[in-house]
Amino acid sequence: MKPDPFAFSAMTMNLRFGLARDRGNCWENRKAVVADILKNNVSDFMGFQEVNHFQAEFLGDVLQDHRCIGRYNPHLPWWQSNMIFYHKDWTCLAHRHHFISDFPDLPSKLKGSRWPRQCVIGWFEKRGQHVLAATTHFDFAADVQAKSAGLVANFLEQFPRDLPTVITGDFNADHESGAFKTFAAHGFQEVCQNKPLGTFHGFSGEAENHIDWILYRGDIHPDGADIIRAHQGGQYPSDHFPVRTVFVRQAAKKTRPGLQEKCQQFCKKDHADEGYRVDRGIGRGGKRGLHQG
């Protein structure tokens, strides 16, 4: 049986920032486990949260068949980026970085949010097939999460509405939350929606809260979903389990008229507006850290 040419895979992983003082679960003890998991679960689109700059460099070394978007603030060694690593078979046509706030193009946060939260969006194409992929990380308060979901949905409206869309992230919320209901109102479903299995385990291996999601909408559906619980002698790669799925296209749609022109407009804006540009490079960080959770 021939593989589906329109299928693609996606994964989300809260990497747990490398500057955290985690003692036995420090980054030096975890990174070999991370590398094994990534090599064994290679995906077209891999959304990461809590990425310190030296971790971004590490991901680039491991995922050599991927390119990335989303690195931000390279001159602040403690900064945590949300990043999308995408397989080089795909072309990134346009991308955006936003702060989840009422001033998304400036470093800022919502009232009630403990940390400045971010959302990274990329428009990707492979052999005429288009996918919109985003990754994000929400704060803790329920009302802030619900507003954050509405803002992310609005950010996506900058792009053509009928593109198959995937959002990966750590939402710090479950499927009963206001954030989830807000996404549902915008047409999104979640790959573990009918069987939430738990993703946050705090390095214990025992997870109850399903807060790491892969949301989707459009003419795609997931062919199952995997919670990746792999470890080496009790050493887990993160305090969150990664989630991975394969999406199958329901129908092979032709590129709609005007899509190429729309893409060209996005690319021109990327070059004209520094607030929208995302550094694709990888750089080293320092030794201090801030925990965003």
Backbone as CSV, one residue per row, in Angstrom:
resi,resn,N_x,N_y,N_z,CA_x,CA_y,CA_z,C_x,C_y,C_z
1,MET,0.840,-1.197,0.000,0.000,0.000,0.000,0.875,1.247,0.000
2,LYS,0.626,2.150,-0.949,1.441,3.341,-1.065,1.114,4.321,0.062
3,PRO,2.138,5.023,0.569,1.863,6.024,1.601,1.023,7.164,1.050
4,ASP,0.216,7.747,1.896,-0.629,8.865,1.494,0.250,10.080,1.222
5,PRO,0.279,10.591,-0.009,1.160,11.727,-0.316,0.727,13.018,0.365
6,PHE,-0.504,13.046,0.877,-1.009,14.260,1.507,-0.937,14.201,3.033
7,ALA,-0.453,13.090,3.581,-0.343,12.953,5.032,0.881,13.724,5.538
8,PHE,0.784,14.200,6.772,1.927,14.843,7.414,1.810,14.628,8.921
9,SER,2.944,14.696,9.608,2.986,14.436,11.045,3.275,15.713,11.820
10,ALA,2.822,15.713,13.075,3.037,16.878,13.945,3.297,16.384,15.359
11,MET,4.123,17.123,16.075,4.445,16.784,17.451,4.522,18.056,18.280
12,THR,4.143,17.966,19.539,4.338,19.075,20.468,5.142,18.594,21.658
13,MET,6.026,19.475,22.156,6.857,19.109,23.304,7.251,20.355,24.090
14,ASN,6.819,20.423,25.333,7.375,21.402,26.263,8.734,20.851,26.692
15,LEU,9.789,21.543,26.291,11.141,21.013,26.455,11.643,21.128,27.896
16,ARG,10.978,21.930,28.712,11.425,22.300,30.057,12.741,23.076,29.933
17,PHE,12.671,24.366,30.223,13.796,25.247,29.927,15.075,24.768,30.616
18,GLY,16.157,24.874,29.895,17.419,24.263,30.311,18.121,24.956,31.458
19,LEU,17.717,26.193,31.775,18.341,26.910,32.874,17.648,26.661,34.206
20,ALA,16.642,25.817,34.209,15.944,25.491,35.460,16.872,24.733,36.400
21,ARG,16.714,24.972,37.686,17.530,24.283,38.692,16.823,22.991,39.088
22,ASP,16.947,21.996,38.235,16.200,20.748,38.388,17.033,19.608,38.965
23,ARG,18.237,19.899,39.424,19.092,18.894,40.049,19.225,17.654,39.160
24,GLY,18.712,16.518,39.609,18.867,15.290,38.842,18.194,15.315,37.487
25,ASN,17.240,16.233,37.309,16.551,16.360,36.024,17.045,17.568,35.239
26,CYS,18.260,17.990,35.510,18.835,19.129,34.798,19.021,18.792,33.323
27,TRP,19.230,19.837,32.527,19.321,19.655,31.084,20.460,18.717,30.684
28,GLU,21.588,18.793,31.356,22.717,17.929,30.997,22.348,16.458,31.142
29,ASN,21.497,16.132,32.107,21.076,14.745,32.296,19.967,14.334,31.338
30,ARG,19.250,15.314,30.802,18.075,15.017,29.977,18.336,15.011,28.480
31,LYS,19.358,15.737,28.047,19.449,16.030,26.619,19.680,14.795,25.756
32,ALA,20.351,13.771,26.276,20.538,12.547,25.489,19.200,11.833,25.278
33,VAL,18.334,11.880,26.292,17.007,11.277,26.163,16.178,12.056,25.150
34,VAL,16.282,13.380,25.200,15.583,14.220,24.220,16.018,13.856,22.806
35,ALA,17.328,13.724,22.601,17.834,13.414,21.263,17.277,12.091,20.762
36,ASP,17.249,11.063,21.620,16.725,9.758,21.204,15.253,9.851,20.840
37,ILE,14.489,10.554,21.632,13.057,10.664,21.360,12.805,11.392,20.047
38,LEU,13.547,12.452,19.802,13.345,13.196,18.560,13.750,12.365,17.342
39,LYS,14.840,11.623,17.451,15.276,10.788,16.325,14.296,9.655,16.051
40,ASN,13.626,9.172,17.108,12.675,8.067,16.946,11.269,8.535,16.603
41,ASN,11.050,9.832,16.640,9.708,10.365,16.372,9.780,11.575,15.446
42,VAL,10.599,11.466,14.429,10.756,12.567,13.485,9.402,12.937,12.891
43,SER,9.113,14.213,12.833,7.818,14.694,12.357,8.017,15.846,11.383
44,ASP,7.007,16.051,10.552,7.070,17.169,9.610,7.117,18.499,10.348
45,PHE,6.270,18.625,11.381,6.198,19.854,12.155,6.340,19.512,13.634
46,MET,7.298,20.159,14.291,7.595,19.867,15.691,7.570,21.182,16.454
47,GLY,6.538,21.354,17.296,6.400,22.575,18.069,7.005,22.412,19.452
48,PHE,7.913,23.313,19.817,8.588,23.255,21.115,8.272,24.515,21.913
49,GLN,8.170,24.336,23.233,7.985,25.461,24.136,9.113,25.450,25.186
50,GLU,9.341,26.629,25.795,10.373,26.806,26.836,11.783,26.521,26.326
51,VAL,12.103,27.000,25.153,13.403,26.697,24.545,14.393,27.815,24.859
52,ASN,15.359,27.542,25.738,16.481,28.471,25.917,17.368,28.417,24.678
53,HIS,18.201,29.436,24.499,18.957,29.534,23.249,19.913,28.364,23.032
54,PHE,20.568,27.898,24.080,21.479,26.766,23.894,20.696,25.489,23.589
55,GLN,19.454,25.408,24.040,18.604,24.274,23.671,18.192,24.367,22.205
56,ALA,17.969,25.579,21.722,17.662,25.762,20.306,18.813,25.281,19.434
57,GLU,20.043,25.584,19.869,21.217,25.099,19.135,21.267,23.574,19.150
58,PHE,20.958,22.995,20.306,20.946,21.540,20.433,19.903,20.933,19.493
59,LEU,18.706,21.504,19.458,17.667,20.988,18.569,18.111,21.076,17.110
60,GLY,18.769,22.167,16.762,19.258,22.301,15.394,20.288,21.245,15.031
61,ASP,21.128,20.862,16.004,22.123,19.817,15.752,21.464,18.442,15.592
62,VAL,20.427,18.179,16.384,19.754,16.882,16.325,18.863,16.777,15.089
63,LEU,18.145,17.852,14.795,17.162,17.835,13.711,17.768,18.468,12.458
64,GLN,18.781,17.822,11.922,19.520,18.414,10.810,18.745,18.393,9.501
65,ASP,17.651,17.627,9.430,16.811,17.643,8.238,15.657,18.629,8.377
66,HIS,15.737,19.483,9.392,14.688,20.455,9.635,15.252,21.874,9.611
67,ARG,14.377,22.823,9.319,14.650,24.238,9.513,13.732,24.728,10.628
68,CYS,13.905,25.952,11.051,13.101,26.409,12.184,12.688,27.865,12.053
69,ILE,11.603,28.187,12.735,11.166,29.561,12.937,10.828,29.711,14.420
70,GLY,10.878,30.941,14.915,10.396,31.205,16.256,11.405,31.683,17.263
71,ARG,12.707,31.585,16.974,13.671,32.049,17.967,13.539,33.555,18.123
72,TYR,13.534,34.013,19.375,13.301,35.427,19.650,14.264,35.894,20.741
73,ASN,14.573,37.186,20.732,15.414,37.790,21.770,16.746,37.060,21.966
74,PRO,17.533,36.904,20.927,18.788,36.153,21.063,19.800,36.800,22.002
75,HIS,19.600,38.071,22.343,20.568,38.756,23.203,20.208,38.643,24.684
76,LEU,19.064,38.031,24.995,18.699,37.789,26.387,18.921,36.311,26.686
77,PRO,19.972,35.977,27.439,20.347,34.566,27.602,19.291,33.723,28.298
78,TRP,18.420,34.342,29.114,17.428,33.563,29.850,16.122,33.395,29.088
79,TRP,16.021,33.992,27.878,14.749,33.995,27.149,14.322,32.583,26.762
80,GLN,13.006,32.347,26.804,12.439,31.073,26.367,11.620,31.304,25.103
81,SER,11.997,30.639,24.036,11.294,30.776,22.757,10.299,29.643,22.553
82,ASN,9.269,29.935,21.778,8.429,28.903,21.179,8.919,28.727,19.749
83,MET,9.201,27.505,19.344,9.810,27.280,18.038,9.100,26.166,17.278
84,ILE,9.074,26.311,15.973,8.595,25.251,15.082,9.772,24.785,14.239
85,PHE,10.111,23.515,14.365,11.058,22.875,13.461,10.251,22.136,12.403
86,TYR,10.523,22.445,11.149,9.761,21.853,10.048,10.718,21.160,9.090
87,HIS,10.269,20.016,8.557,11.131,19.234,7.675,11.462,20.031,6.419
88,LYS,12.684,19.863,5.934,13.163,20.661,4.803,12.434,20.350,3.504
89,ASP,11.622,19.284,3.473,10.784,19.051,2.298,9.717,20.138,2.155
90,TRP,9.432,20.822,3.261,8.454,21.906,3.255,9.155,23.245,3.088
91,THR,8.462,24.179,2.461,8.947,25.547,2.326,8.102,26.454,3.207
92,CYS,8.761,27.276,3.984,8.049,28.259,4.790,7.810,29.493,3.915
93,LEU,6.548,29.739,3.584,6.202,30.852,2.711,6.123,32.177,3.463
94,ALA,5.697,32.123,4.707,5.569,33.328,5.531,5.464,32.907,6.983
95,HIS,5.829,33.801,7.886,5.749,33.456,9.303,5.565,34.702,10.140
96,ARG,5.028,34.524,11.325,4.743,35.621,12.238,5.141,35.237,13.667
97,HIS,5.588,36.220,14.409,5.795,36.083,15.853,4.926,37.132,16.538
98,HIS,4.096,36.703,17.498,3.249,37.622,18.245,3.411,37.389,19.737
99,PHE,3.314,38.464,20.499,3.082,38.332,21.928,1.577,38.219,22.147
100,ILE,1.202,37.362,23.082,-0.220,37.180,23.367,-0.636,38.298,24.316
101,SER,-1.034,39.401,23.709,-1.414,40.577,24.471,-2.222,41.486,23.551
102,ASP,-2.644,42.619,24.093,-3.351,43.611,23.291,-2.400,44.404,22.411
103,PHE,-1.098,44.180,22.576,-0.067,44.835,21.758,0.868,43.746,21.232
104,PRO,0.381,42.921,20.314,1.085,41.677,19.961,2.425,41.860,19.258
105,ASP,2.695,43.044,18.754,3.956,43.256,18.047,5.037,43.847,18.940
106,LEU,4.710,44.019,20.230,5.667,44.542,21.200,5.819,43.556,22.352
107,PRO,6.994,43.476,22.970,7.135,42.629,24.155,6.142,43.076,25.234
108,SER,5.176,42.231,25.552,4.081,42.637,26.426,3.337,41.401,26.888
109,LYS,2.395,41.603,27.829,1.592,40.492,28.323,0.206,40.989,28.681
110,LEU,-0.733,40.041,28.793,-2.091,40.367,29.192,-2.144,40.673,30.689
111,LYS,-3.097,41.482,31.079,-3.329,41.717,32.500,-3.707,40.388,33.157
112,GLY,-3.042,40.066,34.244,-3.288,38.804,34.935,-2.368,37.682,34.507
113,SER,-1.556,37.910,33.473,-0.600,36.896,33.020,0.702,37.054,33.789
114,ARG,1.227,35.948,34.293,2.467,36.006,35.065,3.664,36.304,34.180
115,TRP,3.629,35.799,32.946,4.768,35.930,32.046,4.304,36.455,30.688
116,PRO,5.209,37.087,29.934,4.886,37.421,28.542,4.823,36.131,27.718
117,ARG,3.698,35.870,27.121,3.494,34.640,26.343,3.542,34.943,24.853
118,GLN,3.913,33.933,24.064,4.158,34.144,22.641,3.417,33.116,21.785
119,CYS,3.253,33.475,20.526,2.686,32.571,19.529,3.477,32.734,18.238
120,VAL,3.885,31.634,17.659,4.620,31.627,16.391,3.779,30.893,15.354
121,ILE,3.638,31.483,14.183,2.792,30.921,13.123,3.609,30.847,11.841
122,GLY,3.516,29.734,11.132,4.168,29.585,9.838,3.207,29.058,8.783
123,TRP,3.374,29.546,7.574,2.592,29.078,6.419,3.552,28.247,5.569
124,PHE,3.225,26.965,5.396,4.134,26.012,4.770,3.505,25.396,3.524
125,GLU,4.401,25.031,2.582,3.941,24.428,1.325,4.880,23.299,0.919
126,LYS,4.291,22.224,0.394,5.062,21.117,-0.170,4.287,20.538,-1.342
127,ARG,4.878,20.625,-2.507,4.279,20.074,-3.726,2.814,20.489,-3.884
128,GLY,2.560,21.765,-3.674,1.227,22.309,-3.894,0.268,22.170,-2.729
129,GLN,0.710,21.483,-1.658,-0.134,21.327,-0.475,0.273,22.357,0.584
130,HIS,-0.711,23.007,1.170,-0.454,24.093,2.108,-0.936,23.720,3.507
131,VAL,-0.154,24.120,4.515,-0.504,23.890,5.911,-0.118,25.138,6.704
132,LEU,-0.982,25.537,7.617,-0.681,26.596,8.567,-0.382,25.934,9.903
133,ALA,0.786,26.195,10.474,1.186,25.579,11.738,1.563,26.672,12.739
134,ALA,1.137,26.491,13.982,1.434,27.453,15.044,1.863,26.693,16.287
135,THR,2.605,27.373,17.139,2.906,26.825,18.460,2.844,27.951,19.476
136,THR,2.428,27.607,20.708,2.219,28.632,21.719,2.338,28.030,23.111
137,HIS,2.277,28.897,24.117,2.393,28.482,25.512,1.569,29.456,26.339
138,PHE,0.507,28.964,26.973,-0.418,29.832,27.707,-0.012,29.981,29.162
139,ASP,-0.500,31.057,29.778,-0.277,31.315,31.191,-1.270,30.497,32.027
140,PHE,-1.433,30.840,33.311,-2.108,29.958,34.260,-3.561,30.315,34.563
141,ALA,-3.900,31.581,34.638,-5.248,31.981,35.027,-6.246,31.625,33.928
142,ALA,-7.400,31.084,34.327,-8.384,30.601,33.362,-8.893,31.714,32.453
143,ASP,-9.157,32.908,33.008,-9.665,33.996,32.175,-8.605,34.476,31.191
144,VAL,-7.334,34.454,31.619,-6.242,34.827,30.712,-6.107,33.790,29.599
145,GLN,-6.249,32.526,29.931,-6.161,31.472,28.927,-7.264,31.616,27.875
146,ALA,-8.483,31.898,28.324,-9.602,32.039,27.383,-9.369,33.222,26.444
147,LYS,-8.899,34.340,26.996,-8.608,35.485,26.138,-7.443,35.180,25.207
148,SER,-6.456,34.447,25.700,-5.308,34.070,24.871,-5.756,33.251,23.669
149,ALA,-6.691,32.317,23.899,-7.190,31.488,22.803,-7.863,32.351,21.743
150,GLY,-8.630,33.343,22.178,-9.261,34.237,21.212,-8.251,35.044,20.425
151,LEU,-7.185,35.487,21.098,-6.153,36.253,20.398,-5.415,35.387,19.381
152,VAL,-5.072,34.144,19.759,-4.392,33.258,18.817,-5.284,33.005,17.596
153,ALA,-6.572,32.781,17.834,-7.496,32.586,16.715,-7.523,33.819,15.812
154,ASN,-7.458,34.994,16.414,-7.431,36.219,15.617,-6.126,36.362,14.843
155,PHE,-5.014,35.967,15.448,-3.738,36.020,14.728,-3.807,35.167,13.457
156,LEU,-4.453,34.034,13.566,-4.549,33.132,12.413,-5.388,33.722,11.279
157,GLU,-6.251,34.669,11.619,-7.115,35.263,10.598,-6.336,36.111,9.611
158,GLN,-5.075,36.422,9.912,-4.241,37.137,8.947,-3.961,36.281,7.712
159,PHE,-4.101,34.967,7.876,-3.797,34.018,6.813,-5.100,33.553,6.157
160,PRO,-5.020,32.977,4.965,-6.234,32.455,4.328,-6.975,31.479,5.239
161,ARG,-8.276,31.651,5.376,-9.083,30.915,6.348,-9.186,29.427,6.035
162,ASP,-9.101,29.056,4.757,-9.348,27.653,4.409,-8.087,26.792,4.397
163,LEU,-6.966,27.313,4.901,-5.773,26.480,4.995,-5.940,25.464,6.129
164,PRO,-5.571,24.189,5.920,-5.524,23.246,7.047,-4.596,23.806,8.117
165,THR,-5.063,23.807,9.362,-4.351,24.507,10.426,-4.111,23.591,11.616
166,VAL,-2.890,23.643,12.155,-2.496,22.854,13.321,-1.881,23.800,14.348
167,ILE,-2.318,23.694,15.601,-1.728,24.471,16.701,-1.189,23.495,17.724
168,THR,0.096,23.562,17.991,0.710,22.748,19.049,1.028,23.652,20.236
169,GLY,1.025,23.083,21.436,1.411,23.920,22.555,1.126,23.334,23.917
170,ASP,1.646,24.043,24.910,1.351,23.800,26.322,0.339,24.865,26.720
171,PHE,-0.897,24.442,27.002,-1.978,25.380,27.261,-2.287,25.522,28.749
172,ASN,-1.601,24.755,29.585,-1.828,24.822,31.030,-3.308,24.723,31.380
173,ALA,-4.063,23.974,30.586,-5.506,23.852,30.761,-5.959,22.528,30.167
174,ASP,-7.150,22.061,30.602,-7.673,20.803,30.081,-8.809,21.069,29.091
175,HIS,-9.464,19.991,28.670,-10.501,20.102,27.648,-11.809,20.695,28.157
176,GLU,-11.913,20.909,29.458,-13.106,21.543,30.017,-12.916,23.046,30.207
177,SER,-11.792,23.560,29.839,-11.442,24.949,30.109,-12.103,25.912,29.131
178,GLY,-12.116,27.169,29.545,-12.602,28.210,28.651,-11.745,28.353,27.411
179,ALA,-10.441,28.125,27.560,-9.556,28.213,26.395,-9.941,27.182,25.345
180,PHE,-10.193,25.943,25.803,-10.550,24.893,24.852,-11.881,25.212,24.172
181,LYS,-12.833,25.706,24.939,-14.145,26.050,24.376,-14.030,27.191,23.380
182,THR,-13.126,28.126,23.647,-12.917,29.215,22.693,-12.354,28.694,21.381
183,PHE,-11.365,27.804,21.457,-10.838,27.210,20.228,-11.917,26.422,19.493
184,ALA,-12.715,25.686,20.240,-13.795,24.905,19.614,-14.754,25.823,18.869
185,ALA,-15.035,26.982,19.431,-15.933,27.936,18.775,-15.350,28.460,17.472
186,HIS,-14.031,28.359,17.327,-13.358,28.762,16.085,-13.101,27.566,15.163
187,GLY,-13.740,26.458,15.445,-13.684,25.310,14.532,-12.599,24.298,14.814
188,PHE,-11.902,24.400,15.962,-10.794,23.493,16.249,-11.256,22.271,17.038
189,GLN,-10.593,21.158,16.773,-10.679,19.952,17.572,-9.270,19.612,18.064
190,GLU,-9.189,18.624,18.978,-7.889,18.249,19.529,-7.684,16.755,19.351
191,VAL,-6.459,16.339,19.066,-6.224,14.960,18.641,-6.528,13.936,19.728
192,CYS,-6.476,14.347,21.006,-6.818,13.445,22.120,-8.165,13.819,22.747
193,GLN,-8.974,14.519,22.008,-10.214,15.079,22.559,-11.134,14.016,23.137
194,ASN,-11.218,12.881,22.477,-12.119,11.823,22.934,-11.491,10.891,23.956
195,LYS,-10.177,11.048,24.171,-9.493,10.183,25.121,-8.265,10.897,25.678
196,PRO,-8.474,11.940,26.500,-7.321,12.626,27.096,-6.557,11.689,28.022
197,LEU,-5.254,11.629,27.838,-4.442,10.627,28.525,-3.491,11.216,29.558
198,GLY,-3.343,12.514,29.615,-2.445,13.131,30.576,-1.064,13.357,29.989
199,THR,-0.532,14.569,30.179,0.783,14.901,29.623,1.735,15.496,30.644
200,PHE,1.250,16.256,31.623,2.160,16.848,32.601,2.375,15.878,33.751
201,HIS,3.646,15.557,34.026,3.940,14.561,35.065,5.023,15.011,36.043
202,GLY,5.613,16.195,35.840,6.583,16.716,36.792,7.778,15.808,37.034
203,PHE,8.214,15.087,35.988,9.338,14.134,36.040,9.013,12.861,36.821
204,SER,7.759,12.652,37.174,7.390,11.455,37.931,7.040,10.282,37.029
205,GLY,6.655,10.570,35.772,6.172,9.528,34.873,4.705,9.231,35.038
206,GLU,4.049,9.859,36.035,2.617,9.654,36.284,1.882,10.946,35.950
207,ALA,1.165,10.942,34.840,0.509,12.160,34.372,-1.002,12.070,34.558
208,GLU,-1.580,13.172,34.977,-3.033,13.262,35.099,-3.597,14.380,34.223
209,ASN,-2.940,15.513,34.204,-3.469,16.670,33.490,-3.065,16.651,32.022
210,HIS,-4.048,16.694,31.143,-3.775,16.709,29.703,-3.755,18.169,29.243
211,ILE,-2.586,18.786,29.323,-2.481,20.217,29.036,-1.668,20.520,27.780
212,ASP,-1.088,19.498,27.170,-0.329,19.666,25.927,-1.199,19.169,24.785
213,TRP,-1.556,20.069,23.880,-2.541,19.758,22.846,-1.950,19.881,21.450
214,ILE,-2.581,19.160,20.532,-2.406,19.389,19.097,-3.807,19.656,18.556
215,LEU,-4.104,20.908,18.315,-5.396,21.335,17.780,-5.338,21.334,16.262
216,TYR,-6.494,21.161,15.640,-6.527,21.158,14.176,-7.901,21.582,13.666
217,ARG,-7.929,22.091,12.453,-9.180,22.357,11.737,-8.882,22.334,10.246
218,GLY,-9.921,22.274,9.452,-9.758,22.211,8.004,-9.956,20.801,7.496
219,ASP,-9.516,20.560,6.268,-9.774,19.275,5.604,-8.715,18.234,5.970
220,ILE,-8.446,18.086,7.264,-7.509,17.091,7.771,-8.125,16.423,8.992
221,HIS,-7.689,15.211,9.280,-8.105,14.534,10.509,-6.956,13.664,10.991
222,PRO,-6.831,13.474,12.319,-5.707,12.707,12.851,-5.930,11.204,12.711
223,ASP,-4.879,10.502,12.355,-4.903,9.039,12.325,-4.336,8.536,13.652
224,GLY,-5.113,8.734,14.726,-4.658,8.360,16.054,-3.738,9.409,16.646
225,ALA,-3.289,9.173,17.873,-2.366,10.078,18.562,-1.558,9.271,19.563
226,ASP,-0.313,9.654,19.740,0.586,8.950,20.662,1.078,9.896,21.742
227,ILE,0.976,9.459,22.998,1.650,10.125,24.098,2.998,9.423,24.276
228,ILE,4.084,10.147,24.125,5.417,9.548,24.129,5.939,9.532,25.559
229,ARG,5.959,8.361,26.159,6.349,8.214,27.571,7.754,7.629,27.735
230,ALA,8.525,7.622,26.692,9.849,6.998,26.724,10.760,7.667,27.749
231,HIS,11.613,6.863,28.364,12.613,7.358,29.302,13.805,6.409,29.276
232,GLN,14.877,6.791,29.931,16.067,5.942,30.034,16.400,5.768,31.513
233,GLY,16.071,4.593,32.045,16.353,4.321,33.447,15.671,5.281,34.396
234,GLY,14.466,5.712,34.033,13.736,6.652,34.869,14.047,8.110,34.598
235,GLN,14.977,8.372,33.680,15.283,9.750,33.301,14.374,10.160,32.145
236,TYR,13.478,11.092,32.399,12.554,11.566,31.377,13.132,12.783,30.664
237,PRO,12.740,12.990,29.417,13.288,14.118,28.664,12.770,15.470,29.133
238,SER,11.601,15.477,29.774,10.969,16.712,30.202,9.968,16.387,31.300
239,ASP,9.405,17.419,31.912,8.333,17.205,32.880,6.974,17.098,32.199
240,HIS,6.963,17.185,30.872,5.768,16.953,30.055,6.039,15.790,29.108
241,PHE,5.037,14.968,28.850,5.141,13.975,27.785,4.872,14.656,26.445
242,PRO,5.686,14.394,25.422,5.365,14.881,24.079,4.127,14.164,23.526
243,VAL,3.487,14.812,22.584,2.325,14.244,21.881,2.627,14.287,20.389
244,ARG,2.297,13.194,19.693,2.548,13.131,18.247,1.346,12.533,17.532
245,THR,1.104,12.993,16.312,0.033,12.445,15.493,0.403,12.534,14.027
246,VAL,-0.341,11.820,13.208,-0.248,11.921,11.748,-1.593,12.402,11.234
247,PHE,-1.560,13.426,10.409,-2.780,13.959,9.821,-2.936,13.446,8.394
248,VAL,-4.160,13.102,8.064,-4.511,12.653,6.725,-5.436,13.695,6.111
249,ARG,-5.182,14.027,4.867,-6.050,14.974,4.181,-7.355,14.293,3.788
250,GLN,-8.458,14.940,4.027,-9.760,14.399,3.643,-9.979,14.508,2.145
251,ALA,-9.360,15.519,1.550,-9.463,15.696,0.101,-8.270,16.508,-0.355
252,ALA,-7.762,16.184,-1.526,-6.636,16.929,-2.087,-7.170,18.154,-2.806
253,LYS,-7.135,19.306,-2.132,-7.661,20.520,-2.723,-6.609,21.200,-3.580
254,LYS,-7.080,21.760,-4.681,-6.172,22.538,-5.512,-5.955,23.906,-4.866
255,THR,-4.781,24.451,-5.135,-4.491,25.770,-4.618,-5.491,26.766,-5.179
256,ARG,-6.131,27.524,-4.276,-7.172,28.425,-4.740,-6.560,29.621,-5.441
257,PRO,-7.286,30.246,-6.374,-6.778,31.421,-7.080,-6.448,32.537,-6.092
258,GLY,-5.342,33.206,-6.334,-4.945,34.334,-5.508,-4.088,33.970,-4.314
259,LEU,-3.888,32.672,-4.052,-3.115,32.272,-2.877,-1.655,32.679,-3.014
260,GLN,-1.094,32.533,-4.211,0.295,32.901,-4.424,0.491,34.407,-4.237
261,GLU,-0.457,35.192,-4.728,-0.377,36.639,-4.570,-0.453,37.030,-3.099
262,LYS,-1.324,36.336,-2.353,-1.444,36.601,-0.930,-0.121,36.310,-0.218
263,CYS,0.501,35.223,-0.614,1.780,34.859,-0.012,2.832,35.925,-0.291
264,GLN,2.866,36.437,-1.513,3.850,37.456,-1.860,3.660,38.716,-1.022
265,GLN,2.407,39.059,-0.722,2.132,40.212,0.128,2.672,39.987,1.535
266,PHE,2.511,38.774,2.047,3.032,38.448,3.368,4.549,38.585,3.388
267,CYS,5.200,38.047,2.365,6.664,38.081,2.323,7.175,39.515,2.267
268,LYS,6.510,40.384,1.513,6.910,41.780,1.448,6.777,42.440,2.805
269,LYS,5.715,42.118,3.522,5.508,42.706,4.846,6.573,42.217,5.824
270,ASP,6.967,40.946,5.697,8.020,40.421,6.557,9.297,41.239,6.424
271,HIS,9.624,41.620,5.209,10.857,42.370,4.981,10.708,43.830,5.379
272,ALA,9.496,44.361,5.319,9.287,45.778,5.589,9.095,46.073,7.071
273,ASP,8.588,45.111,7.827,8.196,45.348,9.215,9.039,44.498,10.152
274,GLU,10.003,45.132,10.834,10.902,44.389,11.719,10.138,43.716,12.854
275,GLY,8.991,44.274,13.239,8.229,43.696,14.337,7.699,42.318,14.030
276,TYR,7.604,41.980,12.751,7.066,40.690,12.356,8.141,39.669,12.045
277,ARG,9.394,40.091,11.970,10.430,39.181,11.504,10.857,38.236,12.616
278,VAL,11.176,37.029,12.242,11.610,36.011,13.190,13.000,35.536,12.786
279,ASP,13.917,35.551,13.735,15.290,35.128,13.484,15.327,33.614,13.337
280,ARG,15.817,33.117,12.205,15.899,31.673,12.000,17.209,31.096,12.521
281,GLY,18.124,31.932,12.963,19.415,31.429,13.397,19.343,30.730,14.738
282,ILE,20.419,30.091,15.095,20.527,29.392,16.368,21.716,29.977,17.111
283,GLY,21.549,30.276,18.376,22.637,30.895,19.120,22.743,30.378,20.532
284,ARG,23.828,30.648,21.177,24.062,30.177,22.533,23.468,31.144,23.548
285,GLY,23.104,30.609,24.702,22.549,31.422,25.766,23.502,31.523,26.936
286,GLY,22.955,31.958,28.090,23.783,32.145,29.270,23.389,31.186,30.375
287,LYS,23.483,31.656,31.634,23.326,30.732,32.745,22.111,31.033,33.630
288,ARG,21.462,32.195,33.443,20.318,32.516,34.279,19.041,32.021,33.609
289,GLY,18.005,31.790,34.434,16.757,31.301,33.857,15.546,31.842,34.573
290,LEU,14.439,31.982,33.849,13.143,32.322,34.412,12.173,31.209,34.042
291,HIS,11.424,30.745,35.023,10.497,29.647,34.776,9.137,30.197,34.360
292,GLN,8.633,29.776,33.227,7.327,30.213,32.775,6.253,29.154,33.026
293,GLY,6.615,27.891,33.131,5.650,26.859,33.482,4.788,26.385,32.346
